[in-house]
Structure formats: structure tokens, C-alpha cells
Amino acid sequence: MPRTASKKGPANSSSSSAVDLFRSASGKAATKELERIDQLYYSYANNLSGMIDPEGIESLCSDLKVDHTDVRILMLAWKMQAEKQGYFTLEEWRKGLKALRADTIIKLKKALPELEKEVRRPSNYVEFYSYAFRYCLTEEKQKSIDIESICELLELVLGLQFRPQVDLFVQYLRTQIDYKVINMDQWMGFYRFCQEISFPDFSNYDAELAWPLILDNFVEWVRSKQT
Amino acid sequence: MKKAKSQAVACSLDSKNGIKQHHFDDATTNSSVDPFSMIEDHAETDVVDSDSARASSSGGFTANLARKKAIPPQPAKKLVIKLLKAKPTLPTNFEENTWAVLKSAISAIFLKQPDFCDLEKLYQAVNDLCLHKMGGNLYQRIEKECESHISATLQSLVGQSEDLVVFLSLVETTWQDFCDQLLMIRGIALYLDRTYVKQTTNVRSLWDMGLQLFRKHLSIASEVEHKTVFGLLKMIESERSFPDVNLSFSVICATVLGEAVDRTLLNHLLKMFTALGIYSESFEKPFLDCTSEFYAAEGVKYMQQSDVSDYLKHVEVRLHEEHDRCVLYLDASTRKPLLATAERQLLERHIAAILEKARGIFSLMNLFLPVHSAIFFRQVLTFATTGSRALSSYIRRTGQSIVTDEEKDKDMVFSLLEFKASLDAIWEDSFSKNEAFCNTIKEAFEHLINIRQNRPAELIAKFLDEKLRAGNKGTSEEELEGTLDKVLVLFRFIQGKDVFEAFYKKDLAKRLLLGKSASIDAEKSMISKLKTECGSQFTNKLEGMYWPTYPLMDVRLPHELNVYQDIFKEFYLSKYSGRRLMWQNSLGHCVLKAEFPKGKKELAVSLFQTVVLMLFNDAQKLSFQDIKDATCIEDKELRRTLQSLACGKVRVLQKNPKGREVDDNDSFMFNDVFTAPLYRIKVNAIQLKETVEENTSTTERVFQDRQYQVDAAIVRIMKTRKVLSHTLLITELFQQLKFPIKPSDLKKRIESLIDREYLERDRNNPQIYNYLA
């Protein structure tokens, strides 16, 4: 099969060589698929930067008929292993959509429920959970996230599974004054907490163990509220 | 033939009866009177009853002899020994008859009636019955007989006599009689006791049997037993209620009962209880309960109405009394529990109150306790563990109230020293430096001084500062040394020593800098003492002396001073490169020459005062605001300075309007009517007291420092161990860190280090930390 240069999309060298790579590596159908994926990408991408930016994501979301604050978008980002919040690169896009076997919007939309199921599998969820935190670190060298964002993130990520714990913890976070930010360790600690500790009595919680201090304080706060 | 026959018979007789017989010659023994020949003679005619034979032996003997004499010598008779046809049997009703004899005797004994049978016979009767294997029956019969009498006697005591003493005497008599009677019966049946009883297991001796019967029926007639016990207790109580000082054996009068408390009676009855084996159950227990109640009430009453030394004397008397009681009539086994009970009620329960009453035990010494009371007091406190517990809690409580009273903070150290001194005095004098007492004091102090974190340490440092400053007139060197040593003792108890260190260093620096030390020797001595206590690490920095941090107080110096400052700075920096000079303006001082209309003066003033005064070289009157702008001295400080110049004793400036406080709208004037007796005048700057901010900053510095130490410790430990569980890490940290710290604070530091990527939580087990190189 003679190699034909791609007529669609901006003809810059990097993209064509990448396309070549793809083409040469897979069969015809696959090639077609990849082409469509790329096409889809460029339909949302910003012409100047070459990336899908927040605006692009917004329009993607409206096409998918999913709110841009919906957790499924986050899951999509996870699937893509997107690094920067609000942006998708071509690589990431390819990775994600290829894995989802979706090269059109319709197929992508259809793939979402399946994606959700996959993410919610216990073996994947902890990874997704930690990804969610990292995804929100927007600045270089940023290590923690402010309380309000954390509250929102918790709602988004754990709200379905651990509603009561999340509600209570969010309430605590908003009331307390000791902590202004939450770091990764505390973030992960909370997930473990939800999984292991009985609710609402916290009867198996032991502050002498290595639980992050914020959780010790949280439990104490809850207990003092209860009395 | 005959001979042979007779011989043969003799032999056969011999073997059949087993009776040892003399082999005699018929021919030769005709005329000899041989008891056996008599038997031979009678053999043909009577059945021999050995008993009756014996019984009638004497009579029969002489009768035969008479007969023998009457009959003329005859040719030798044939001696025929014939076998006894029948076994010798007992007479019919032998047992019944014998017993009847005995029974009547026993009865008579119990009923105290004369009996016609003599003892020998009775003894014999018993013997006979035993020999004929009727001992068992005899024993049982005796037992039954005794029982009926004993039971009757005891029952007869029921309902006897309302009067307790009379009743008790009755009981005593009954007991005495019983003992005598049993003894007699035992004497009669001695053979039974020695043979049957000994040979048969599970059979008691007669004496024990009798006692057991007595005990049994005494408990059946429970009213008697209880009444007896009650009576005894009442007697003892009345004796206690009117103790006499001279404890003699003689009978004393208890006016309430109007009768003598008869100790012999008590003695005998209690011996009865002991003999019956019911002493501890029936008597001792209620007795101890009674004692406990009695002394509980007495303890409370006397504590309220008497002072401490009288109370202790009284207690001593009581304890002696109880001791004597044991000698006189109580069983020796009661002594220990009795004294313990009395002590517990009279002393242990009130130790705390006793110690409290004597305000600061110190004054106990002033009560002139008689020596033996003091020793006794000590003995009691040493042995009674509750004593030392009460002592400990007393020390803690008193000490705690000293330590936690925030308003009395400035007196805290002094009060603590006083308190400790008083305890030590008691320890030496009353307790002969008893070790347990000493330990109690130490332990209690260690506890109470650490109740309030940090403040005592700070105050001790301050106290030392005061003592080491100049101006302590009247304190000799020895006194100072003594005080330092005592303070050091307190210092030893403190757990957070680094707080002390921080404050001490600061104050030391100040003292040295301002030349306020009373004596360099004293300073050195203190440092060496601290070195001994805490190791040289503690004092190295002190000895090296670092510069304390003071709040930077800026001031705009007048031109002249600036010049000098610069000169010095130049000089200094030329000598030592790489150092920074920070002018501590708040500590500078000056001597100003001032020309007042009324005379020239030299004023020794602080730097700030100087700066302010120098302004008046160019102006007669300045407002507060002016001065503030010109000098740039911080507001509060400026006010203080102006106060010292215009509102104190020495007024080189005049303030308008007059008053103690410096307000924003005040104005100041050079005081041209200023006068003073001396040429050189020191104008006391209202001393830069350690501000609250300084204080907290010092404390904070200590905490900050502690944080670093914790972090360093964690890293050190993790570096060595590489992998460590949370709980183990915490344990290690507690061991290594010298100051008290909460586990939650340690967690904070650990999390901080995780954040800074010195460690991480293990992926698989969140309880474990890994060291990140």
C-alpha cells in the first residue's frame, strides 16, 4: 500500500512523522481508526497551541452531553493519563481513545459507562483516587491543595461511594482552622480511612497508629460533636 | 503309772491352757501350799471363775488353809489335773452390769453427787470391759452419757440472768465444772483412752470428745454463745471507755457498769473459746469489728476536739492499752490484727488530716512532741503503707496548690523551697533520715513540679537571676551557696530542662553585660553546679556566652554619638572580619554632663534617656510628638523613658500637664529648677523589664528548638533502621528525647518529614515508614 501523506490537519513535521509511525505499526483498519482519532482531536484542539485547552474541553463536554465538572471527564483524563488539568495533548488523546476504542464522539459517549465501571473497580480506584489529587496540582512544585478545592474533589471522587464520610469530613475541613491545605499523604489517608474504619462510630480507629494527624483530629471532632 | 499319767496330764494341761506351770513332783509337794494344787483340788468340783476366784481369793485361801490344818496328814493324794470342760465365760449381763456401775458414777460426777463406788473399782470396770473387747461400746456409751449431761447443762443456761456479768460468771463456772468433770471421767476411763482410742483410727480422745460435745451444744444453745460473746465485748468496751493511766493487773472500776471489770473472768472465758476452737470465729471476728467501730468513732471525735500532739499521745496510750489487753486476757494470736485495726482507725484514716493540721509539718516540730511519741509516730508512718501514701498525697496536694496558683507566681519558688525545707527537717529529725520517707518526698515533688509545664522552670531561672544580681545585701556567700544548692534540688525534678536553660542563659547574659552580677564566683559556682547536674553540653554554650536576642530597638542617635559609633564600628570590623555588629540600643548607658542653673551635675542615664535629653540642647520645650519624631524611639519605650525623666524621683524634665502617665498631648521642658544633693545622679530608667513578648518569644524559641531536635532524631533513627513501624518509631523517640512531648506532636513532625521527602509510608503497609535516602 503506497504511503500517502495525510491531507487532513496541519502539515507539521512532528505530527506527520507520528502519523507515519502509527500507520506503519498497524493495519488498515487500525490506521483508519487512528486517523479518525486524530481528526477528532484536531476538531477540539486550539490551533495555536496544538493542544485541547479548557475551551476545547468544554465543547467536548457539551458534545458528549456531560457536564465538564462530571467525574467521568476526570475519569477520561485518567484514562489518558493527562498531566495538566484542563489540557489534553495529542499523545494523551490518542492513548485514551485508543484504549477506549472510540474514534467518534458517539463511540466515545458510549464508552463512558464502561469506563466508569472500569475505574470503579477496587483495584483501579485507588490509582484513580491518587491521580485525581495529582491532576489538581496546577503549579509547578505544588504539593498540596487548598481546602475548598479538596472539598469539591472529595465530593466528586468519593461522593458516590462514601457519601456520609465525605459529608462529615468536608464539614470538618470547612470548620477547622489548623489546616489550610491538604497534601497527598493526607489525601490517601482519607481513602484508607473510608475503607477501613467503621462508620459512624469509628470504633476500630486507633489514634496511636500511623493515621495522619488530621484524621485523629477529625475523629476527635466528630466524637466531641456526638457527646 | 500315775506319775507318768500325771506328768502327761501336766504336759497336756500345759499345752492346752498355755498357762505357765511349775512342773512339780507329787511326792515332794504334799505339804507345800501351792496355789495350783488348790486348783487341782477344786478341779473336780467347781468351774473355775477366774474373776470370782480372784475376788474371793483371799477368803478362799484362808479357808482352805484352815481345812488343811484340820485334816491329819494323809497318804499322798492323787493329783489329778483335769481339763477345764468349758471355756471361762463371763457372767451374764457382764457388760450391762459393768456399764451400769460406770454410768451411775458418771452421772454422779456430772450431777455433783456422791457415788458409792470407789475409783479403783471403776478403773477396774473399764479395764475389764476393754480386755473383753467391749471398748467400742463403752466409748459410745460414755459419749452418749456425757452428751446428755452437757446438753442439759448448757440448755439450762438459756434464759439465765439478764445481768451480763452474772451471766458470764455462770458460764465461767459451768465451764470450770465441765473441765473438772471431764478430767475425772477421763481419769476413770484412762485405760480406754490409752488402748482402744489409740488403736482405733478416727476416734477422738476422751478429752477432745468432751470438748467437741461442749462445742456442739454451745452452738445449739446459740443464745448462750451469743450472749457470752456479747457480754465479753461489752466488758471490753466499758474497760476501754474508762482507761486508767496506770495499767496494772488489778481490777479497776468502770463507773458506767458500776462493777469491776473482772479480767480473770475475761481471761477464763476467752481460754474457753480457745479450747473449744471457736475463738477466732465466734469471738475474734466480732471483737475486731467492735474495735474498729469503737476507734473509728473515737478517732473522729478526738481529731475534732484535740490538737495534734494531744491526739498522738492519746493514740499512743490506746495502742499500749490494746497491747496489754492481749497480754492479760486476749489470745496472743489476736495481737497483730488488733493493733492493725486500732492503728488503721486511729492513725491511717487521719494521717492526711494530722499532717494538714500541723500547718506545714514544720510546726509539728514546734509542738514539742515527747521524744518517744515522735519515734512512735515515725514507726507508725513507716510501717503503715497508707501512711506513706497519705504523706505522698499530702505533699502533692500542697505542692500542687503552690505551683498552680498563677497569681502567686512570683512567690512560687520561694514557697517551694520553704516547703521542701520543712519536709527535709521532719525527715531528718523525726524520721532519722528514713529512706522510704525521703523517696516519698522526692517522688511527690517530681510529680507536682511538672504539673505545670514550663512555668516553674522559668521561675526558677528568674529566682536565680534575682539571687545572683548585685544588690542582695545581707546575703553572705555561704547563704547564697546554700540557696543555690537548694534551688538546684528543685531543678533536678524538672523534666523540661531546656526551658530553664533558655531563660537562664538569657538572664546570665544580661547580668554579665550590664555588670549586674553580685559575684563572679557565685556565677561560676552556679555554672559548675549545673555542669555536674546536666553534663557539660548544657553549660558549654553558657561558658562560651552567646549574644542574646533582644527586640531590636531602633533609635536615631544624635550626631555626636553616631560619630563615635562609626569609629568603633570601623575599628571592630577591621579587627574581626566577617562579623556583624548589632547595636543593642536598649542596653546602652551614658554619663551626661548637665548644666543646671542651680549647679552642674553628672547624670548616669540609659542611651534612650540620653538621646531624649540631648534634644533639649537645642530646644527648651518639646512635645511628645516632637520627641517621638526626632528620636524614632518606639512608642511604649519612649513613654517609659520620658516617665523616668519627668515623673520619677529625679526630674530633669518637667512634664506638662503633670501626672504619672505620659499622654500623647504632653509637652516636656528642661527643668531649670532642678536640684539634687549629690553631684552624680543616677536616673533610673524604668528598667526594661522582660516584656511579655520577650517571654513568649523565649518560650517559643525553646519549642522551635525542640522541633528541630525531634526532626533530627527521626531522621537519625530512620537512617539507621531504614524501615520502621510507626509504633516502634514513637517508642524510640520517647527514649531518645529528653524533654516531654506529646505523640501528636511527634506525628506532626513525621508528617512534615514525609512532606519533605525524608521518609515515606510503605505502599503495602501504611503503618510502616521507609527511609528515603
Interface residues (C-beta under 8 A of the other chain):
Chain A: K143 N183 D185 Q186 G189 R192 A207 E208 L209 A210 P212 L213 D216
Chain B: S725 H726 T727 I730 P743 S744 K747 K748 E751 I754 D755 R761 P766 Q767 I768 Y769
